[in-house]
Amino acid sequence: MNLLTLKEAAEKIRVGYSTIYRLVAQEGQIPHVRIGKKILVKETDLEDFIKSSTTKVVPCVPAGVTRFKYIPGMKVV
């Protein structure tokens, strides 16, 4: 079991300290352990949070539809 401090966890997922603190301590979205004043997060819990927060990118233009392409000098009415 690999435990990370909030600073290490923030660096790992490339967010600020206040963001990871909010996700862990205030909103409880990431499970954590508190030892005295120190807050620790399991690396596996952090990875699970990332996997569950990942969204799928959906193209805004349906397949097979071509976008309008502006050509310089073209009249647009």
Backbone as a printed PyTorch tensor [residue, N CA C, xyz], in Angstrom:
tensor([[[  0.8550,  -1.1740,   0.0000],
         [  0.0000,   0.0000,   0.0000],
         [  0.8990,   1.2330,   0.0000]],

        [[  0.7180,   2.0650,  -1.0240],
         [  1.5220,   3.2670,  -1.1560],
         [  0.6690,   4.4830,  -0.7860]],

        [[  1.0390,   5.1790,   0.2800],
         [  0.3030,   6.3540,   0.7270],
         [  0.9940,   7.6250,   0.2380]],

        [[  0.1840,   8.5870,  -0.2080],
         [  0.6960,   9.8540,  -0.6990],
         [  0.1970,  10.9860,   0.1880]],

        [[  1.0330,  11.9880,   0.3900],
         [  0.5650,  13.2010,   1.0570],
         [ -0.2830,  13.9680,   0.0450]],

        [[ -1.0030,  14.9770,   0.5030],
         [ -1.8150,  15.7600,  -0.4230],
         [ -0.9400,  16.4640,  -1.4540]],

        [[  0.2330,  16.9060,  -1.0420],
         [  1.1420,  17.5650,  -1.9770],
         [  1.5870,  16.5910,  -3.0760]],

        [[  1.9370,  15.3730,  -2.6820],
         [  2.3500,  14.3530,  -3.6550],
         [  1.1920,  13.9720,  -4.5750]],

        [[ -0.0110,  13.8500,  -3.9960],
         [ -1.1840,  13.5000,  -4.7870],
         [ -1.5040,  14.6040,  -5.7990]],

        [[ -1.3900,  15.8550,  -5.3780],
         [ -1.6460,  16.9840,  -6.2720],
         [ -0.6500,  16.9910,  -7.4280]],

        [[  0.6180,  16.7370,  -7.1240],
         [  1.6430,  16.6990,  -8.1620],
         [  1.3990,  15.5410,  -9.1280]],

        [[  0.9600,  14.4180,  -8.5900],
         [  0.7400,  13.2230,  -9.4190],
         [ -0.3510,  13.4540, -10.4580]],

        [[ -1.4420,  14.1260, -10.0720],
         [ -2.5290,  14.3560, -11.0230],
         [ -2.5150,  15.7870, -11.5910]],

        [[ -1.4610,  16.5050, -11.2900],
         [ -1.2120,  17.8400, -11.8670],
         [ -2.3320,  18.8340, -11.5940]],

        [[ -2.6970,  18.9350, -10.3290],
         [ -3.6510,  19.9510,  -9.8790],
         [ -3.0220,  20.6870,  -8.7010]],

        [[ -3.6200,  21.7860,  -8.3180],
         [ -3.1200,  22.5500,  -7.1920],
         [ -3.4500,  21.8840,  -5.8640]],

        [[ -2.7170,  22.2960,  -4.8360],
         [ -2.9280,  21.7460,  -3.4980],
         [ -4.3560,  21.9950,  -3.0240]],

        [[ -4.8840,  23.2010,  -3.2610],
         [ -6.2340,  23.5160,  -2.7830],
         [ -7.2880,  22.6550,  -3.4780]],

        [[ -7.0600,  22.2850,  -4.7350],
         [ -7.9990,  21.4260,  -5.4570],
         [ -8.0290,  20.0330,  -4.8410]],

        [[ -6.8650,  19.4440,  -4.6060],
         [ -6.8240,  18.0990,  -4.0270],
         [ -7.3670,  18.1250,  -2.5960]],

        [[ -7.0910,  19.1820,  -1.8570],
         [ -7.6110,  19.3070,  -0.4910],
         [ -9.1390,  19.3340,  -0.5210]],

        [[ -9.7080,  20.0920,  -1.4540],
         [-11.1690,  20.1770,  -1.5780],
         [-11.7670,  18.8100,  -1.9260]],

        [[-11.1620,  18.1080,  -2.8760],
         [-11.6650,  16.7930,  -3.2900],
         [-11.5910,  15.7610,  -2.1670]],

        [[-10.5450,  15.8550,  -1.3640],
         [-10.3260,  14.8670,  -0.3060],
         [-11.0520,  15.2450,   0.9760]],

        [[-10.6840,  16.3550,   1.5600],
         [-11.1450,  16.6920,   2.9050],
         [-12.5270,  17.3330,   2.9440]],

        [[-12.8350,  18.1920,   1.9870],
         [-14.1050,  18.9020,   2.0530],
         [-15.2460,  18.1500,   1.3750]],

        [[-15.0050,  17.6030,   0.1820],
         [-16.0720,  16.9350,  -0.5580],
         [-16.0810,  15.4210,  -0.3610]],

        [[-14.9820,  14.8560,   0.1080],
         [-14.9150,  13.4240,   0.3640],
         [-14.9720,  12.5580,  -0.8810]],

        [[-14.5910,  13.1030,  -2.0410],
         [-14.6460,  12.3420,  -3.2900],
         [-13.5290,  11.3070,  -3.3900]],

        [[-12.4360,  11.5400,  -2.6820],
         [-11.3190,  10.6070,  -2.6760],
         [-11.1330,  10.1270,  -1.2420]],

        [[-11.2080,   8.8110,  -0.9930],
         [-11.0070,   8.2940,   0.3690],
         [ -9.6150,   8.6740,   0.8930]],

        [[ -9.5400,   8.9120,   2.1900],
         [ -8.2680,   9.3190,   2.7800],
         [ -8.1380,   8.8180,   4.2120]],

        [[ -6.9280,   8.9220,   4.7270],
         [ -6.6180,   8.5580,   6.1080],
         [ -6.0300,   9.7990,   6.7650]],

        [[ -6.4830,  10.0760,   7.9740],
         [ -5.9650,  11.2250,   8.7150],
         [ -5.1600,  10.6990,   9.8960]],

        [[ -3.8890,  11.0570,   9.9370],
         [ -3.0230,  10.6840,  11.0540],
         [ -2.5440,  11.9920,  11.6710]],

        [[ -3.1360,  12.3280,  12.7970],
         [ -2.8590,  13.6320,  13.3890],
         [ -3.3850,  14.7090,  12.4540]],

        [[ -2.5170,  15.6260,  12.0580],
         [ -2.9120,  16.6780,  11.1240],
         [ -2.6240,  16.2920,   9.6820]],

        [[ -1.9060,  15.2020,   9.4900],
         [ -1.5160,  14.7860,   8.1420],
         [ -2.6430,  14.0170,   7.4660]],

        [[ -2.9220,  14.3550,   6.2150],
         [ -3.9310,  13.6640,   5.4140],
         [ -3.1980,  12.8570,   4.3510]],

        [[ -3.4930,  11.5500,   4.2950],
         [ -2.8340,  10.6700,   3.3390],
         [ -3.8730,  10.0000,   2.4430]],

        [[ -3.4760,   9.7700,   1.1870],
         [ -4.3570,   9.1640,   0.1900],
         [ -3.6610,   7.9390,  -0.3760]],

        [[ -4.3970,   6.8180,  -0.5040],
         [ -3.8250,   5.6410,  -1.1460],
         [ -3.6700,   5.9390,  -2.6360]],

        [[ -2.5470,   5.5290,  -3.1970],
         [ -2.2970,   5.7570,  -4.6180],
         [ -3.3690,   5.0720,  -5.4730]],

        [[ -3.8040,   3.8890,  -5.0520],
         [ -4.8320,   3.1670,  -5.8170],
         [ -6.1780,   3.9080,  -5.7790]],

        [[ -6.5120,   4.5380,  -4.6380],
         [ -7.7500,   5.3130,  -4.5430],
         [ -7.6940,   6.5310,  -5.4580]],

        [[ -6.5250,   7.1460,  -5.5610],
         [ -6.3490,   8.2980,  -6.4380],
         [ -6.5150,   7.8690,  -7.9020]],

        [[ -5.9380,   6.7280,  -8.2630],
         [ -6.0630,   6.2160,  -9.6310],
         [ -7.5160,   5.8470,  -9.9420]],

        [[ -8.2130,   5.2510,  -8.9720],
         [ -9.6290,   4.9130,  -9.1670],
         [-10.4690,   6.1760,  -9.3750]],

        [[-10.1580,   7.2360,  -8.6350],
         [-10.8720,   8.4990,  -8.7910],
         [-10.6710,   9.0470, -10.2000]],

        [[ -9.4370,   8.9880, -10.7010],
         [ -9.1470,   9.4800, -12.0470],
         [ -9.9320,   8.6670, -13.0810]],

        [[ -9.9310,   7.3510, -12.9430],
         [-10.6470,   6.4880, -13.8950],
         [-12.1490,   6.7820, -13.8810]],

        [[-12.7060,   6.9970, -12.7110],
         [-14.1440,   7.2430, -12.6150],
         [-14.5190,   8.6490, -13.0800]],

        [[-13.5560,   9.5590, -13.1110],
         [-13.8220,  10.9430, -13.5200],
         [-13.5480,  11.1860, -14.9940]],

        [[-12.9930,  10.1910, -15.6710],
         [-12.6470,  10.3570, -17.0750],
         [-13.9150,  10.3790, -17.9170]],

        [[-13.9930,  11.3420, -18.8310],
         [-15.1430,  11.4470, -19.7160],
         [-14.7490,  11.0680, -21.1320]],

        [[-15.7230,  10.6070, -21.8810],
         [-15.4860,  10.2200, -23.2590],
         [-15.7370,  11.4340, -24.1490]],

        [[-14.8440,  11.6800, -25.0800],
         [-14.9960,  12.7990, -25.9960],
         [-15.8910,  12.3560, -27.1460]],

        [[-16.9450,  13.1180, -27.3730],
         [-17.8780,  12.8200, -28.4510],
         [-17.7720,  13.9330, -29.4820]],

        [[-17.5470,  13.5840, -30.7460],
         [-17.4300,  14.6370, -31.7570],
         [-18.7470,  15.3900, -31.9050]],

        [[-18.6700,  16.6930, -32.1410],
         [-19.8790,  17.4950, -32.2480],
         [-20.4830,  17.4200, -33.6500]],

        [[-19.7150,  16.9060, -34.6150],
         [-20.2180,  16.7570, -35.9800],
         [-20.3670,  15.2620, -36.2550]],

        [[-21.5560,  14.8280, -36.6740],
         [-21.7510,  13.3980, -36.9600],
         [-20.7860,  12.9030, -38.0410]],

        [[-20.4580,  11.6380, -37.9920],
         [-19.5500,  11.0490, -38.9690],
         [-20.1450,  11.1690, -40.3710]],

        [[-19.3000,  11.4520, -41.3300],
         [-19.7440,  11.5610, -42.7160],
         [-20.1920,  12.9570, -43.1140]],

        [[-20.3590,  13.8520, -42.1630],
         [-20.7690,  15.2170, -42.4670],
         [-19.5210,  16.0730, -42.5780]],

        [[-19.4110,  16.7940, -43.6820],
         [-18.2370,  17.6540, -43.8560],
         [-18.5550,  19.0410, -43.3390]],

        [[-17.5750,  19.6730, -42.7970],
         [-17.7380,  21.0290, -42.2930],
         [-17.6040,  22.0220, -43.4400]],

        [[-18.2060,  23.1670, -43.2720],
         [-18.0730,  24.2460, -44.2400],
         [-16.6540,  24.7840, -44.1730]],

        [[-16.0390,  24.9580, -45.3070],
         [-14.6790,  25.4840, -45.3390],
         [-14.6900,  26.8160, -46.0680]],

        [[-14.2370,  27.8460, -45.3900],
         [-14.1700,  29.1740, -45.9890],
         [-12.9180,  29.2730, -46.8500]],

        [[-13.1090,  29.7660, -48.0500],
         [-11.9970,  29.9960, -48.9550],
         [-11.8620,  31.4940, -49.1110]],

        [[-10.6720,  32.0750, -48.8890],
         [-10.4910,  33.5220, -49.0290],
         [-11.0080,  34.0300, -50.3840]],

        [[-11.7550,  35.1290, -50.3620],
         [-12.3330,  35.6940, -51.5690],
         [-13.7490,  35.1970, -51.8300]],

        [[-14.1780,  34.1900, -51.0880],
         [-15.5100,  33.6240, -51.2650],
         [-16.5500,  34.6050, -50.7350]],

        [[-17.6610,  34.7450, -51.4400],
         [-18.7460,  35.6180, -50.9680],
         [-19.5680,  34.8550, -49.9450]],

        [[-19.7890,  35.4660, -48.8120],
         [-20.6150,  34.8750, -47.7760],
         [-21.8490,  35.7390, -47.6460]],

        [[-23.0170,  35.1540, -47.8560],
         [-24.2600,  35.9220, -47.7790],
         [-25.1450,  35.4140, -46.6710]]])
